[in-house]
Amino acid sequence: MTSRIDPDTRAVVVLTVALVATLGAVSFAVSFAGLVAVAEWAELPRWLRWAVPVFVDGALLAYTLAILVQRARGESTRFSWAALGTFTLVSVGANAAHVLGTGDVADWRTLVGAGLAALAPLGVLAATHTVADLAIARPGVVQVRDEPGQVVDQVAEARRLREVEGLSHRAIAAALGVSKSTVARWVGQGGAVEVA
C-alpha cells in the first residue's frame, strides 16, 4: 500500500471537480453582483437585470463546452475561442468598471477592489475550463473502470506497450487513459501491483 494519492482514481477526480465547481459557483456569484449593478447603467428594467450576468458569464460556460465538443470532433475552435475571450473581457471590464464607477479612483482601496472584482469572471472561466478538462475525456482516450483486475491488466498492457512496441510513457498514457506518472510507476514496478 502506498501513502501517495493516486490522481487517477474516481474519488480524487470527483472531489477535484466538486471543489473547482464550488469555486466557479462562488466566482459566478461575485461577478453576478457587479454585473447586475452595471445592468442598471444600461437602463434595463429592474426585473430584467439578472439576465445580464447570466448572459455574459453564462457565455463563459457555453463557449468553454463548445470548444471541448469541437476539439473532440476535430473541428476548428477559433470562433468559440474568440467568443470566449470577448465575453471574458466584457465581464472583467464591467466588474472593474462597477467598482471604479462607485468609488474614489484616487483611493488605493478602490483600485484594489476593482482588481478583485475583475478576478471573479476569470475565476468562472478557469473553473469551467478545469472542470470540463477533468470531467470530459480527450478524444482518442480509452475510458477505464476502477476495477482491481482491470488495473492489473492495464499494468501488463503498459509494460507490453513499453517493452514490445517501444512506446513512450506519454503514448502509453494516452492509449490507456491514465497519467504519464502512473505509467512511469507501472512500468518501473517489477513485481506485483498493489490495488486499493
mmCIF file of the C-alpha atoms, coordinates in Angstrom:
data_MODEL
# 
_entry.id   MODEL 
# 
loop_
_atom_site.group_PDB 
_atom_site.id 
_atom_site.type_symbol 
_atom_site.label_atom_id 
_atom_site.label_alt_id 
_atom_site.label_comp_id 
_atom_site.label_asym_id 
_atom_site.label_entity_id 
_atom_site.label_seq_id 
_atom_site.pdbx_PDB_ins_code 
_atom_site.Cartn_x 
_atom_site.Cartn_y 
_atom_site.Cartn_z 
_atom_site.occupancy 
_atom_site.B_iso_or_equiv 
_atom_site.pdbx_formal_charge 
_atom_site.auth_seq_id 
_atom_site.auth_comp_id 
_atom_site.auth_asym_id 
_atom_site.auth_atom_id 
_atom_site.pdbx_PDB_model_num 
ATOM 1   C CA . MET A 1 1   ? 0.000   0.000  0.000   1.00 0.00 ? 1   MET A CA 1 
ATOM 2   C CA . THR A 1 2   ? 1.377   3.400  -0.913  1.00 0.00 ? 2   THR A CA 1 
ATOM 3   C CA . SER A 1 3   ? 0.943   6.610  1.075   1.00 0.00 ? 3   SER A CA 1 
ATOM 4   C CA . ARG A 1 4   ? 0.674   8.676  -2.100  1.00 0.00 ? 4   ARG A CA 1 
ATOM 5   C CA . ILE A 1 5   ? -2.640  9.772  -3.556  1.00 0.00 ? 5   ILE A CA 1 
ATOM 6   C CA . ASP A 1 6   ? -3.374  8.215  -6.937  1.00 0.00 ? 6   ASP A CA 1 
ATOM 7   C CA . PRO A 1 7   ? -4.713  11.112 -9.028  1.00 0.00 ? 7   PRO A CA 1 
ATOM 8   C CA . ASP A 1 8   ? -6.385  8.732  -11.468 1.00 0.00 ? 8   ASP A CA 1 
ATOM 9   C CA . THR A 1 9   ? -8.943  7.321  -9.032  1.00 0.00 ? 9   THR A CA 1 
ATOM 10  C CA . ARG A 1 10  ? -12.578 8.261  -9.461  1.00 0.00 ? 10  ARG A CA 1 
ATOM 11  C CA . ALA A 1 11  ? -12.756 9.618  -5.885  1.00 0.00 ? 11  ALA A CA 1 
ATOM 12  C CA . VAL A 1 12  ? -9.911  12.091 -6.454  1.00 0.00 ? 12  VAL A CA 1 
ATOM 13  C CA . VAL A 1 13  ? -11.362 13.272 -9.762  1.00 0.00 ? 13  VAL A CA 1 
ATOM 14  C CA . VAL A 1 14  ? -14.867 13.673 -8.268  1.00 0.00 ? 14  VAL A CA 1 
ATOM 15  C CA . LEU A 1 15  ? -13.504 15.604 -5.262  1.00 0.00 ? 15  LEU A CA 1 
ATOM 16  C CA . THR A 1 16  ? -11.405 17.837 -7.508  1.00 0.00 ? 16  THR A CA 1 
ATOM 17  C CA . VAL A 1 17  ? -14.324 18.527 -9.842  1.00 0.00 ? 17  VAL A CA 1 
ATOM 18  C CA . ALA A 1 18  ? -16.581 19.306 -6.848  1.00 0.00 ? 18  ALA A CA 1 
ATOM 19  C CA . LEU A 1 19  ? -14.062 21.747 -5.345  1.00 0.00 ? 19  LEU A CA 1 
ATOM 20  C CA . VAL A 1 20  ? -13.398 23.513 -8.640  1.00 0.00 ? 20  VAL A CA 1 
ATOM 21  C CA . ALA A 1 21  ? -17.133 23.670 -9.417  1.00 0.00 ? 21  ALA A CA 1 
ATOM 22  C CA . THR A 1 22  ? -17.730 25.239 -5.988  1.00 0.00 ? 22  THR A CA 1 
ATOM 23  C CA . LEU A 1 23  ? -15.056 27.860 -6.690  1.00 0.00 ? 23  LEU A CA 1 
ATOM 24  C CA . GLY A 1 24  ? -16.685 28.515 -10.052 1.00 0.00 ? 24  GLY A CA 1 
ATOM 25  C CA . ALA A 1 25  ? -20.109 28.964 -8.453  1.00 0.00 ? 25  ALA A CA 1 
ATOM 26  C CA . VAL A 1 26  ? -18.711 31.397 -5.881  1.00 0.00 ? 26  VAL A CA 1 
ATOM 27  C CA . SER A 1 27  ? -16.887 33.326 -8.627  1.00 0.00 ? 27  SER A CA 1 
ATOM 28  C CA . PHE A 1 28  ? -20.121 33.459 -10.620 1.00 0.00 ? 28  PHE A CA 1 
ATOM 29  C CA . ALA A 1 29  ? -21.988 34.824 -7.569  1.00 0.00 ? 29  ALA A CA 1 
ATOM 30  C CA . VAL A 1 30  ? -19.372 37.552 -7.007  1.00 0.00 ? 30  VAL A CA 1 
ATOM 31  C CA . SER A 1 31  ? -19.427 38.520 -10.684 1.00 0.00 ? 31  SER A CA 1 
ATOM 32  C CA . PHE A 1 32  ? -23.241 38.358 -10.674 1.00 0.00 ? 32  PHE A CA 1 
ATOM 33  C CA . ALA A 1 33  ? -23.489 41.185 -8.130  1.00 0.00 ? 33  ALA A CA 1 
ATOM 34  C CA . GLY A 1 34  ? -21.272 43.512 -10.156 1.00 0.00 ? 34  GLY A CA 1 
ATOM 35  C CA . LEU A 1 35  ? -22.946 42.753 -13.477 1.00 0.00 ? 35  LEU A CA 1 
ATOM 36  C CA . VAL A 1 36  ? -26.441 43.278 -12.044 1.00 0.00 ? 36  VAL A CA 1 
ATOM 37  C CA . ALA A 1 37  ? -25.320 46.722 -10.850 1.00 0.00 ? 37  ALA A CA 1 
ATOM 38  C CA . VAL A 1 38  ? -23.831 47.501 -14.281 1.00 0.00 ? 38  VAL A CA 1 
ATOM 39  C CA . ALA A 1 39  ? -27.107 46.393 -15.918 1.00 0.00 ? 39  ALA A CA 1 
ATOM 40  C CA . GLU A 1 40  ? -28.710 49.451 -14.306 1.00 0.00 ? 40  GLU A CA 1 
ATOM 41  C CA . TRP A 1 41  ? -26.339 51.631 -16.363 1.00 0.00 ? 41  TRP A CA 1 
ATOM 42  C CA . ALA A 1 42  ? -27.827 50.042 -19.486 1.00 0.00 ? 42  ALA A CA 1 
ATOM 43  C CA . GLU A 1 43  ? -31.233 51.363 -18.369 1.00 0.00 ? 43  GLU A CA 1 
ATOM 44  C CA . LEU A 1 44  ? -32.640 47.848 -18.161 1.00 0.00 ? 44  LEU A CA 1 
ATOM 45  C CA . PRO A 1 45  ? -35.771 47.466 -16.052 1.00 0.00 ? 45  PRO A CA 1 
ATOM 46  C CA . ARG A 1 46  ? -35.100 46.104 -12.557 1.00 0.00 ? 46  ARG A CA 1 
ATOM 47  C CA . TRP A 1 47  ? -36.870 42.803 -13.283 1.00 0.00 ? 47  TRP A CA 1 
ATOM 48  C CA . LEU A 1 48  ? -34.517 42.079 -16.211 1.00 0.00 ? 48  LEU A CA 1 
ATOM 49  C CA . ARG A 1 49  ? -31.158 42.993 -14.663 1.00 0.00 ? 49  ARG A CA 1 
ATOM 50  C CA . TRP A 1 50  ? -30.451 39.419 -13.521 1.00 0.00 ? 50  TRP A CA 1 
ATOM 51  C CA . ALA A 1 51  ? -30.227 38.424 -17.192 1.00 0.00 ? 51  ALA A CA 1 
ATOM 52  C CA . VAL A 1 52  ? -27.033 40.418 -17.811 1.00 0.00 ? 52  VAL A CA 1 
ATOM 53  C CA . PRO A 1 53  ? -24.738 38.237 -15.645 1.00 0.00 ? 53  PRO A CA 1 
ATOM 54  C CA . VAL A 1 54  ? -26.449 35.085 -16.893 1.00 0.00 ? 54  VAL A CA 1 
ATOM 55  C CA . PHE A 1 55  ? -25.913 36.257 -20.481 1.00 0.00 ? 55  PHE A CA 1 
ATOM 56  C CA . VAL A 1 56  ? -22.316 37.451 -20.021 1.00 0.00 ? 56  VAL A CA 1 
ATOM 57  C CA . ASP A 1 57  ? -20.881 34.893 -17.569 1.00 0.00 ? 57  ASP A CA 1 
ATOM 58  C CA . GLY A 1 58  ? -23.125 32.115 -18.884 1.00 0.00 ? 58  GLY A CA 1 
ATOM 59  C CA . ALA A 1 59  ? -21.356 32.584 -22.211 1.00 0.00 ? 59  ALA A CA 1 
ATOM 60  C CA . LEU A 1 60  ? -18.102 31.583 -20.482 1.00 0.00 ? 60  LEU A CA 1 
ATOM 61  C CA . LEU A 1 61  ? -19.654 28.224 -19.617 1.00 0.00 ? 61  LEU A CA 1 
ATOM 62  C CA . ALA A 1 62  ? -21.260 27.738 -23.017 1.00 0.00 ? 62  ALA A CA 1 
ATOM 63  C CA . TYR A 1 63  ? -18.230 28.584 -25.137 1.00 0.00 ? 63  TYR A CA 1 
ATOM 64  C CA . THR A 1 64  ? -15.853 26.516 -22.998 1.00 0.00 ? 64  THR A CA 1 
ATOM 65  C CA . LEU A 1 65  ? -18.069 23.472 -23.506 1.00 0.00 ? 65  LEU A CA 1 
ATOM 66  C CA . ALA A 1 66  ? -18.383 24.291 -27.219 1.00 0.00 ? 66  ALA A CA 1 
ATOM 67  C CA . ILE A 1 67  ? -14.583 24.331 -27.500 1.00 0.00 ? 67  ILE A CA 1 
ATOM 68  C CA . LEU A 1 68  ? -14.375 20.874 -25.913 1.00 0.00 ? 68  LEU A CA 1 
ATOM 69  C CA . VAL A 1 69  ? -17.036 19.440 -28.219 1.00 0.00 ? 69  VAL A CA 1 
ATOM 70  C CA . GLN A 1 70  ? -15.395 20.981 -31.283 1.00 0.00 ? 70  GLN A CA 1 
ATOM 71  C CA . ARG A 1 71  ? -11.975 19.729 -30.184 1.00 0.00 ? 71  ARG A CA 1 
ATOM 72  C CA . ALA A 1 72  ? -13.352 16.198 -29.741 1.00 0.00 ? 72  ALA A CA 1 
ATOM 73  C CA . ARG A 1 73  ? -14.856 16.343 -33.235 1.00 0.00 ? 73  ARG A CA 1 
ATOM 74  C CA . GLY A 1 74  ? -11.651 17.678 -34.764 1.00 0.00 ? 74  GLY A CA 1 
ATOM 75  C CA . GLU A 1 75  ? -13.414 20.916 -35.789 1.00 0.00 ? 75  GLU A CA 1 
ATOM 76  C CA . SER A 1 76  ? -11.995 24.431 -35.682 1.00 0.00 ? 76  SER A CA 1 
ATOM 77  C CA . THR A 1 77  ? -12.329 26.130 -32.289 1.00 0.00 ? 77  THR A CA 1 
ATOM 78  C CA . ARG A 1 78  ? -11.281 29.631 -33.426 1.00 0.00 ? 78  ARG A CA 1 
ATOM 79  C CA . PHE A 1 79  ? -14.722 31.227 -33.295 1.00 0.00 ? 79  PHE A CA 1 
ATOM 80  C CA . SER A 1 80  ? -15.521 29.754 -29.877 1.00 0.00 ? 80  SER A CA 1 
ATOM 81  C CA . TRP A 1 81  ? -12.150 30.902 -28.507 1.00 0.00 ? 81  TRP A CA 1 
ATOM 82  C CA . ALA A 1 82  ? -12.776 34.404 -29.890 1.00 0.00 ? 82  ALA A CA 1 
ATOM 83  C CA . ALA A 1 83  ? -16.252 34.499 -28.330 1.00 0.00 ? 83  ALA A CA 1 
ATOM 84  C CA . LEU A 1 84  ? -14.904 33.154 -25.036 1.00 0.00 ? 84  LEU A CA 1 
ATOM 85  C CA . GLY A 1 85  ? -12.180 35.806 -24.976 1.00 0.00 ? 85  GLY A CA 1 
ATOM 86  C CA . THR A 1 86  ? -14.640 38.574 -25.834 1.00 0.00 ? 86  THR A CA 1 
ATOM 87  C CA . PHE A 1 87  ? -17.157 37.643 -23.145 1.00 0.00 ? 87  PHE A CA 1 
ATOM 88  C CA . THR A 1 88  ? -14.364 37.243 -20.584 1.00 0.00 ? 88  THR A CA 1 
ATOM 89  C CA . LEU A 1 89  ? -13.032 40.726 -21.373 1.00 0.00 ? 89  LEU A CA 1 
ATOM 90  C CA . VAL A 1 90  ? -16.550 42.208 -21.194 1.00 0.00 ? 90  VAL A CA 1 
ATOM 91  C CA . SER A 1 91  ? -17.161 40.604 -17.806 1.00 0.00 ? 91  SER A CA 1 
ATOM 92  C CA . VAL A 1 92  ? -13.752 41.613 -16.419 1.00 0.00 ? 92  VAL A CA 1 
ATOM 93  C CA . GLY A 1 93  ? -14.213 45.183 -17.665 1.00 0.00 ? 93  GLY A CA 1 
ATOM 94  C CA . ALA A 1 94  ? -17.781 45.514 -16.403 1.00 0.00 ? 94  ALA A CA 1 
ATOM 95  C CA . ASN A 1 95  ? -16.928 44.170 -12.949 1.00 0.00 ? 95  ASN A CA 1 
ATOM 96  C CA . ALA A 1 96  ? -13.959 46.536 -12.624 1.00 0.00 ? 96  ALA A CA 1 
ATOM 97  C CA . ALA A 1 97  ? -15.958 49.478 -14.019 1.00 0.00 ? 97  ALA A CA 1 
ATOM 98  C CA . HIS A 1 98  ? -18.682 48.895 -11.440 1.00 0.00 ? 98  HIS A CA 1 
ATOM 99  C CA . VAL A 1 99  ? -16.204 49.369 -8.604  1.00 0.00 ? 99  VAL A CA 1 
ATOM 100 C CA . LEU A 1 100 ? -14.406 52.274 -10.270 1.00 0.00 ? 100 LEU A CA 1 
ATOM 101 C CA . GLY A 1 101 ? -17.737 53.979 -11.014 1.00 0.00 ? 101 GLY A CA 1 
ATOM 102 C CA . THR A 1 102 ? -18.897 53.899 -7.416  1.00 0.00 ? 102 THR A CA 1 
ATOM 103 C CA . GLY A 1 103 ? -15.633 54.633 -5.595  1.00 0.00 ? 103 GLY A CA 1 
ATOM 104 C CA . ASP A 1 104 ? -12.946 57.295 -5.456  1.00 0.00 ? 104 ASP A CA 1 
ATOM 105 C CA . VAL A 1 105 ? -10.456 56.370 -8.185  1.00 0.00 ? 105 VAL A CA 1 
ATOM 106 C CA . ALA A 1 106 ? -7.702  58.211 -6.295  1.00 0.00 ? 106 ALA A CA 1 
ATOM 107 C CA . ASP A 1 107 ? -8.182  55.890 -3.295  1.00 0.00 ? 107 ASP A CA 1 
ATOM 108 C CA . TRP A 1 108 ? -5.976  52.785 -3.474  1.00 0.00 ? 108 TRP A CA 1 
ATOM 109 C CA . ARG A 1 109 ? -8.737  50.698 -1.878  1.00 0.00 ? 109 ARG A CA 1 
ATOM 110 C CA . THR A 1 110 ? -10.994 51.373 -4.852  1.00 0.00 ? 110 THR A CA 1 
ATOM 111 C CA . LEU A 1 111 ? -8.266  50.163 -7.207  1.00 0.00 ? 111 LEU A CA 1 
ATOM 112 C CA . VAL A 1 112 ? -7.722  47.003 -5.144  1.00 0.00 ? 112 VAL A CA 1 
ATOM 113 C CA . GLY A 1 113 ? -11.484 46.437 -5.098  1.00 0.00 ? 113 GLY A CA 1 
ATOM 114 C CA . ALA A 1 114 ? -11.662 46.866 -8.872  1.00 0.00 ? 114 ALA A CA 1 
ATOM 115 C CA . GLY A 1 115 ? -8.857  44.346 -9.324  1.00 0.00 ? 115 GLY A CA 1 
ATOM 116 C CA . LEU A 1 116 ? -10.603 41.896 -7.018  1.00 0.00 ? 116 LEU A CA 1 
ATOM 117 C CA . ALA A 1 117 ? -13.929 42.331 -8.818  1.00 0.00 ? 117 ALA A CA 1 
ATOM 118 C CA . ALA A 1 118 ? -12.187 41.793 -12.160 1.00 0.00 ? 118 ALA A CA 1 
ATOM 119 C CA . LEU A 1 119 ? -10.860 38.425 -10.940 1.00 0.00 ? 119 LEU A CA 1 
ATOM 120 C CA . ALA A 1 120 ? -14.356 36.961 -10.490 1.00 0.00 ? 120 ALA A CA 1 
ATOM 121 C CA . PRO A 1 121 ? -15.074 36.289 -14.183 1.00 0.00 ? 121 PRO A CA 1 
ATOM 122 C CA . LEU A 1 122 ? -11.569 34.905 -14.591 1.00 0.00 ? 122 LEU A CA 1 
ATOM 123 C CA . GLY A 1 123 ? -12.434 32.501 -11.755 1.00 0.00 ? 123 GLY A CA 1 
ATOM 124 C CA . VAL A 1 124 ? -15.575 31.447 -13.633 1.00 0.00 ? 124 VAL A CA 1 
ATOM 125 C CA . LEU A 1 125 ? -13.526 30.904 -16.792 1.00 0.00 ? 125 LEU A CA 1 
ATOM 126 C CA . ALA A 1 126 ? -10.767 28.963 -15.020 1.00 0.00 ? 126 ALA A CA 1 
ATOM 127 C CA . ALA A 1 127 ? -13.206 26.786 -13.075 1.00 0.00 ? 127 ALA A CA 1 
ATOM 128 C CA . THR A 1 128 ? -15.307 25.988 -16.136 1.00 0.00 ? 128 THR A CA 1 
ATOM 129 C CA . HIS A 1 129 ? -12.292 25.090 -18.223 1.00 0.00 ? 129 HIS A CA 1 
ATOM 130 C CA . THR A 1 130 ? -10.731 22.988 -15.440 1.00 0.00 ? 130 THR A CA 1 
ATOM 131 C CA . VAL A 1 131 ? -13.937 21.075 -14.664 1.00 0.00 ? 131 VAL A CA 1 
ATOM 132 C CA . ALA A 1 132 ? -14.509 20.406 -18.347 1.00 0.00 ? 132 ALA A CA 1 
ATOM 133 C CA . ASP A 1 133 ? -10.951 19.154 -18.848 1.00 0.00 ? 133 ASP A CA 1 
ATOM 134 C CA . LEU A 1 134 ? -11.206 16.888 -15.795 1.00 0.00 ? 134 LEU A CA 1 
ATOM 135 C CA . ALA A 1 135 ? -14.690 15.565 -16.444 1.00 0.00 ? 135 ALA A CA 1 
ATOM 136 C CA . ILE A 1 136 ? -14.700 15.217 -20.234 1.00 0.00 ? 136 ILE A CA 1 
ATOM 137 C CA . ALA A 1 137 ? -12.373 12.701 -21.842 1.00 0.00 ? 137 ALA A CA 1 
ATOM 138 C CA . ARG A 1 138 ? -9.997  13.900 -24.522 1.00 0.00 ? 138 ARG A CA 1 
ATOM 139 C CA . PRO A 1 139 ? -10.528 12.462 -27.993 1.00 0.00 ? 139 PRO A CA 1 
ATOM 140 C CA . GLY A 1 140 ? -8.911  9.076  -28.520 1.00 0.00 ? 140 GLY A CA 1 
ATOM 141 C CA . VAL A 1 141 ? -8.555  8.298  -24.798 1.00 0.00 ? 141 VAL A CA 1 
ATOM 142 C CA . VAL A 1 142 ? -9.859  4.900  -23.743 1.00 0.00 ? 142 VAL A CA 1 
ATOM 143 C CA . GLN A 1 143 ? -12.053 5.068  -20.645 1.00 0.00 ? 143 GLN A CA 1 
ATOM 144 C CA . VAL A 1 144 ? -11.138 2.526  -17.965 1.00 0.00 ? 144 VAL A CA 1 
ATOM 145 C CA . ARG A 1 145 ? -13.204 1.379  -14.996 1.00 0.00 ? 145 ARG A CA 1 
ATOM 146 C CA . ASP A 1 146 ? -11.747 1.297  -11.494 1.00 0.00 ? 146 ASP A CA 1 
ATOM 147 C CA . GLU A 1 147 ? -11.762 -2.479 -11.048 1.00 0.00 ? 147 GLU A CA 1 
ATOM 148 C CA . PRO A 1 148 ? -8.744  -4.206 -9.433  1.00 0.00 ? 148 PRO A CA 1 
ATOM 149 C CA . GLY A 1 149 ? -8.430  -6.894 -12.103 1.00 0.00 ? 149 GLY A CA 1 
ATOM 150 C CA . GLN A 1 150 ? -8.612  -4.307 -14.828 1.00 0.00 ? 150 GLN A CA 1 
ATOM 151 C CA . VAL A 1 151 ? -5.852  -2.219 -13.208 1.00 0.00 ? 151 VAL A CA 1 
ATOM 152 C CA . VAL A 1 152 ? -3.564  -5.260 -13.191 1.00 0.00 ? 152 VAL A CA 1 
ATOM 153 C CA . ASP A 1 153 ? -4.472  -5.841 -16.867 1.00 0.00 ? 153 ASP A CA 1 
ATOM 154 C CA . GLN A 1 154 ? -3.608  -2.220 -17.597 1.00 0.00 ? 154 GLN A CA 1 
ATOM 155 C CA . VAL A 1 155 ? -0.235  -2.580 -15.900 1.00 0.00 ? 155 VAL A CA 1 
ATOM 156 C CA . ALA A 1 156 ? 0.539   -5.628 -18.024 1.00 0.00 ? 156 ALA A CA 1 
ATOM 157 C CA . GLU A 1 157 ? -0.580  -3.775 -21.146 1.00 0.00 ? 157 GLU A CA 1 
ATOM 158 C CA . ALA A 1 158 ? 1.534   -0.729 -20.209 1.00 0.00 ? 158 ALA A CA 1 
ATOM 159 C CA . ARG A 1 159 ? 4.596   -2.940 -19.790 1.00 0.00 ? 159 ARG A CA 1 
ATOM 160 C CA . ARG A 1 160 ? 3.890   -4.718 -23.078 1.00 0.00 ? 160 ARG A CA 1 
ATOM 161 C CA . LEU A 1 161 ? 3.498   -1.425 -24.935 1.00 0.00 ? 161 LEU A CA 1 
ATOM 162 C CA . ARG A 1 162 ? 6.799   -0.211 -23.482 1.00 0.00 ? 162 ARG A CA 1 
ATOM 163 C CA . GLU A 1 163 ? 8.865   -3.374 -23.903 1.00 0.00 ? 163 GLU A CA 1 
ATOM 164 C CA . VAL A 1 164 ? 7.446   -4.864 -27.109 1.00 0.00 ? 164 VAL A CA 1 
ATOM 165 C CA . GLU A 1 165 ? 6.264   -1.817 -29.039 1.00 0.00 ? 165 GLU A CA 1 
ATOM 166 C CA . GLY A 1 166 ? 8.734   0.687  -27.577 1.00 0.00 ? 166 GLY A CA 1 
ATOM 167 C CA . LEU A 1 167 ? 6.106   3.368  -26.942 1.00 0.00 ? 167 LEU A CA 1 
ATOM 168 C CA . SER A 1 168 ? 6.903   6.400  -24.801 1.00 0.00 ? 168 SER A CA 1 
ATOM 169 C CA . HIS A 1 169 ? 5.263   6.915  -21.403 1.00 0.00 ? 169 HIS A CA 1 
ATOM 170 C CA . ARG A 1 170 ? 3.199   9.722  -22.939 1.00 0.00 ? 170 ARG A CA 1 
ATOM 171 C CA . ALA A 1 171 ? 1.918   7.478  -25.760 1.00 0.00 ? 171 ALA A CA 1 
ATOM 172 C CA . ILE A 1 172 ? 1.095   4.678  -23.317 1.00 0.00 ? 172 ILE A CA 1 
ATOM 173 C CA . ALA A 1 173 ? -0.715  7.126  -21.016 1.00 0.00 ? 173 ALA A CA 1 
ATOM 174 C CA . ALA A 1 174 ? -2.806  8.372  -23.939 1.00 0.00 ? 174 ALA A CA 1 
ATOM 175 C CA . ALA A 1 175 ? -3.618  4.827  -25.063 1.00 0.00 ? 175 ALA A CA 1 
ATOM 176 C CA . LEU A 1 176 ? -4.682  3.676  -21.591 1.00 0.00 ? 176 LEU A CA 1 
ATOM 177 C CA . GLY A 1 177 ? -6.324  6.902  -20.403 1.00 0.00 ? 177 GLY A CA 1 
ATOM 178 C CA . VAL A 1 178 ? -4.071  7.385  -17.371 1.00 0.00 ? 178 VAL A CA 1 
ATOM 179 C CA . SER A 1 179 ? -1.445  9.942  -16.402 1.00 0.00 ? 179 SER A CA 1 
ATOM 180 C CA . LYS A 1 180 ? 2.173   9.779  -17.525 1.00 0.00 ? 180 LYS A CA 1 
ATOM 181 C CA . SER A 1 181 ? 3.295   9.453  -13.889 1.00 0.00 ? 181 SER A CA 1 
ATOM 182 C CA . THR A 1 182 ? 1.020   6.431  -13.430 1.00 0.00 ? 182 THR A CA 1 
ATOM 183 C CA . VAL A 1 183 ? 2.582   4.775  -16.488 1.00 0.00 ? 183 VAL A CA 1 
ATOM 184 C CA . ALA A 1 184 ? 6.076   5.534  -15.157 1.00 0.00 ? 184 ALA A CA 1 
ATOM 185 C CA . ARG A 1 185 ? 5.150   3.925  -11.833 1.00 0.00 ? 185 ARG A CA 1 
ATOM 186 C CA . TRP A 1 186 ? 3.628   0.857  -13.523 1.00 0.00 ? 186 TRP A CA 1 
ATOM 187 C CA . VAL A 1 187 ? 6.475   0.323  -15.968 1.00 0.00 ? 187 VAL A CA 1 
ATOM 188 C CA . GLY A 1 188 ? 9.050   0.765  -13.205 1.00 0.00 ? 188 GLY A CA 1 
ATOM 189 C CA . GLN A 1 189 ? 7.482   -1.931 -10.994 1.00 0.00 ? 189 GLN A CA 1 
ATOM 190 C CA . GLY A 1 190 ? 8.910   -5.376 -11.453 1.00 0.00 ? 190 GLY A CA 1 
ATOM 191 C CA . GLY A 1 191 ? 6.695   -7.279 -9.057  1.00 0.00 ? 191 GLY A CA 1 
ATOM 192 C CA . ALA A 1 192 ? 3.062   -7.339 -8.040  1.00 0.00 ? 192 ALA A CA 1 
ATOM 193 C CA . VAL A 1 193 ? 0.826   -4.329 -8.363  1.00 0.00 ? 193 VAL A CA 1 
ATOM 194 C CA . GLU A 1 194 ? -0.945  -3.026 -5.276  1.00 0.00 ? 194 GLU A CA 1 
ATOM 195 C CA . VAL A 1 195 ? -4.597  -2.264 -5.891  1.00 0.00 ? 195 VAL A CA 1 
ATOM 196 C CA . ALA A 1 196 ? -6.605  -0.332 -3.304  1.00 0.00 ? 196 ALA A CA 1 
# 
